[in-house]
Amino acid sequence: MASFRFPSPVSARQAAAPVRLPPGYCNGAGWVPRIGDIFPDLDARTTQGPIRFHDWAEGRWTVLFSQPGAFTPVCSTELAGLAEIAADLDRRGVQVIGLAPDTVADLTAWCVDVSVMFGNPVRFPMISDPDGAIARACGMTHPKESPDLPIRKTLILDPALRVRMVFEYPLRVGRGTDEILRVLDALQERDRLDVAIPGDWQPGDPVLVPVGLSDDEADIRFGAGGWRALRRYLRVLAPAIGDRVGGTVALRQPCTH
């Protein structure tokens, strides 16, 4: 049985619950992770031994994902896909942890089988949640999709344990690793340069001056001439800005039509 921990005093009713959330998350019918939330702490059994989540995750970017079950077709391809991008995640300083409603023994055997079948070792831990307590507490179950099984939910947490991105997929549609990597790159670029990231952005593409920054403030932040306005509401950083703040940002020619 997994249990969440938090430092605030709890009532007897809260203390008796199998999964306990911080009081601020308990105002509604159920807590659903939202961008900006601090992810709760939890103790759990995993394929790599017991963990205390905050101790395990704090200080690194983390991808936490849920799956409906071991030894199932879509989940197996997802597990293989995440194993395949292990080196890409490592380069970004990102660790991965999964969750499924299976025993540790079944999850361990499944990870071995997927590793053999697809040729990429599954080195990240999988949380065992057979009673569904963690999945329910963390908004990973959707009754209209399945009354019992978690959906395919992915959370990206930053090193401060804050939820920065939430993906949700139904039971029969597998998630895409390319988009996980793209969003990780976008979030890290946004934090590194304090900029806004345009739609369909890929590493090396232009980035934008964020809303709320005046032109004078943009000059101070990025340097006079470090950005150009395509419209008063659309300001693009010039290539040299990346060099001044620690990276390289390409600038495509704007459409003149």
C-alpha positions in Angstrom: 0.0 0.0 0.0 1.5 3.3 -1.1 1.0 6.4 1.0 1.6 10.1 0.4 3.4 12.1 3.1 3.2 15.8 3.9 4.3 17.8 6.9 1.0 19.5 7.9 -1.1 18.1 10.7 -3.9 15.8 9.5 -7.2 14.8 10.9 -7.9 11.2 12.0 -10.0 10.8 8.8 -7.2 11.9 6.6 -4.6 9.8 8.5 -6.7 6.7 7.9 -6.8 7.2 4.1 -4.6 4.9 2.1 -3.3 7.9 0.1 -3.0 11.4 1.6 -2.6 14.6 -0.3 -1.6 18.0 1.0 -4.6 19.8 2.5 -4.6 22.4 -0.2 -5.2 19.7 -2.8 -8.2 18.2 -1.0 -10.7 21.0 -1.5 -12.5 19.4 -4.4 -13.9 16.0 -5.2 -10.5 14.8 -6.2 -7.1 16.3 -7.1 -5.9 16.5 -10.7 -2.3 17.6 -11.4 -2.2 21.0 -13.0 0.7 22.9 -14.4 2.3 24.8 -11.6 1.4 22.3 -8.8 4.1 20.8 -6.6 3.8 17.1 -7.1 3.0 15.3 -3.8 5.5 13.1 -2.1 4.9 9.4 -1.9 6.4 6.1 -0.7 6.1 3.3 -3.3 7.4 -0.1 -4.3 9.2 -0.1 -7.6 11.1 -2.6 -9.8 14.3 -1.0 -8.4 13.3 -1.2 -4.8 11.3 1.2 -2.5 11.5 4.9 -3.1 10.5 8.1 -1.4 9.5 10.1 -4.5 10.7 13.6 -3.5 14.1 12.2 -2.5 14.3 10.4 -5.8 13.1 13.1 -8.1 14.2 16.4 -6.6 17.0 18.2 -8.4 16.4 16.6 -11.8 13.8 16.9 -14.5 11.5 13.9 -14.3 9.0 12.2 -16.7 6.4 10.3 -14.7 4.0 8.2 -16.8 1.1 5.9 -16.0 0.0 2.8 -18.0 -3.0 0.6 -17.9 -1.1 -2.6 -17.4 1.9 -4.9 -18.0 2.1 -7.5 -20.7 -0.3 -5.5 -22.9 0.4 -4.5 -26.6 0.2 -0.7 -26.5 2.0 -0.4 -23.2 4.8 -2.7 -24.4 5.5 -0.4 -27.4 5.5 2.7 -25.2 7.9 1.1 -22.7 10.2 0.2 -25.6 10.0 3.7 -27.0 11.0 5.3 -23.7 13.8 2.8 -23.4 15.0 3.7 -26.9 15.4 7.4 -26.1 17.2 6.8 -22.8 20.4 8.4 -24.1 18.4 11.4 -25.4 16.8 11.9 -22.0 20.2 11.5 -20.2 21.7 14.3 -22.3 18.9 16.5 -21.1 19.4 15.6 -17.4 16.0 13.8 -17.4 15.0 10.7 -15.5 12.0 8.5 -16.1 9.6 6.6 -13.8 6.5 4.7 -14.7 3.4 3.5 -12.9 1.1 0.5 -13.6 -1.4 -1.5 -11.6 0.7 -4.6 -11.4 2.9 -6.4 -8.9 6.6 -5.7 -8.7 7.3 -9.2 -9.9 5.1 -8.9 -13.0 6.5 -5.4 -13.8 10.1 -6.7 -13.4 9.4 -9.7 -15.7 7.6 -7.5 -18.2 10.5 -5.0 -18.4 12.9 -7.9 -19.1 10.7 -9.3 -21.8 10.3 -5.8 -23.5 14.1 -5.3 -23.3 14.7 -8.7 -25.0 11.9 -8.2 -27.6 12.9 -4.7 -28.7 16.6 -4.7 -28.0 16.7 -1.7 -25.6 17.1 -2.3 -21.9 14.4 -0.8 -19.7 16.6 0.8 -17.0 14.1 3.1 -15.4 11.9 2.0 -12.4 8.3 1.1 -12.6 6.0 1.9 -9.6 3.7 -1.0 -8.5 0.2 0.3 -7.8 -2.0 -2.8 -7.7 -4.7 -1.2 -5.7 -4.8 1.9 -7.8 -4.3 4.2 -4.8 -1.6 6.4 -6.4 -3.3 6.5 -9.8 -6.6 7.6 -8.3 -4.9 10.2 -6.0 -2.9 11.7 -8.9 -5.8 12.0 -11.4 -4.5 9.2 -13.6 -7.9 7.4 -13.8 -10.7 8.6 -15.9 -14.0 6.7 -15.2 -15.4 7.4 -18.6 -12.4 5.8 -20.2 -12.0 2.9 -17.7 -13.4 2.5 -14.2 -10.4 0.6 -13.0 -7.3 1.2 -15.1 -5.1 4.3 -15.3 -5.0 6.1 -18.6 -1.8 7.0 -20.4 -0.9 10.1 -18.5 2.5 11.8 -18.6 3.7 14.5 -16.3 6.9 16.5 -16.7 8.3 17.7 -13.4 11.1 20.2 -13.1 13.9 19.9 -10.6 11.8 21.8 -8.0 9.1 19.0 -8.3 6.7 21.4 -10.0 4.4 20.1 -12.7 5.4 21.8 -16.0 3.5 19.7 -18.6 0.6 17.2 -18.7 -0.2 14.8 -21.5 -3.2 12.5 -21.5 -3.8 9.7 -24.0 -6.7 7.1 -24.0 -6.2 3.4 -23.4 -5.9 2.4 -27.0 -3.6 5.3 -28.3 0.1 5.2 -27.4 2.0 8.3 -26.5 4.7 9.8 -28.7 8.3 10.1 -27.5 9.2 12.8 -30.0 6.7 15.2 -28.4 8.1 14.4 -24.9 11.6 15.3 -26.1 10.4 18.4 -27.9 8.5 19.7 -24.9 11.4 19.0 -22.6 13.7 21.0 -24.9 11.1 23.8 -25.0 10.7 24.0 -21.3 14.5 24.0 -20.7 15.0 26.6 -23.4 12.3 28.7 -21.9 13.9 28.5 -18.4 17.4 29.1 -19.7 16.7 32.2 -21.8 13.5 33.5 -20.1 11.7 33.5 -23.5 8.5 32.3 -25.1 8.4 29.3 -27.3 6.4 29.4 -30.6 4.2 26.7 -32.0 5.8 23.7 -33.6 9.2 24.9 -32.3 12.2 22.6 -32.6 15.7 23.2 -31.1 17.5 25.8 -33.2 14.3 27.5 -34.3 13.6 31.2 -33.3 12.2 32.0 -29.9 10.1 34.9 -28.9 10.0 37.9 -26.6 7.4 37.0 -23.9 4.2 38.9 -23.4 4.4 41.4 -20.6 7.9 42.5 -21.4 8.0 46.1 -22.8 10.3 47.1 -25.6 12.5 48.9 -23.2 12.6 45.9 -20.9 13.4 43.7 -23.9 16.3 46.0 -24.8 17.6 45.6 -21.3 17.1 41.9 -21.1 18.2 40.9 -24.6 20.2 44.0 -25.7 19.2 46.8 -28.2 19.1 45.1 -31.6 18.8 41.7 -30.0 15.3 41.3 -31.1 13.0 42.5 -34.0 9.3 43.2 -34.2 7.3 41.5 -36.9 4.2 43.0 -35.4 3.8 45.0 -32.2 2.6 41.7 -30.6 5.1 39.4 -32.2 8.8 40.0 -31.4 11.5 37.5 -32.4 15.0 37.2 -30.9 17.9 37.8 -33.3 20.5 35.1 -33.7 23.2 36.7 -31.6 21.0 36.7 -28.5 21.7 33.1 -28.0 25.4 33.7 -27.8 24.9 36.4 -25.2 22.7 34.4 -22.9 24.3 31.0 -23.3 23.1 29.3 -26.5 22.3 29.7 -30.2 19.0 30.8 -31.5 18.4 30.7 -35.3 16.3 33.4 -37.0 14.2 32.5 -40.0 13.3 35.2 -42.5 9.8 36.4 -41.8 7.1 36.2 -44.4 6.7 39.6 -46.1 3.2 38.9 -47.6 
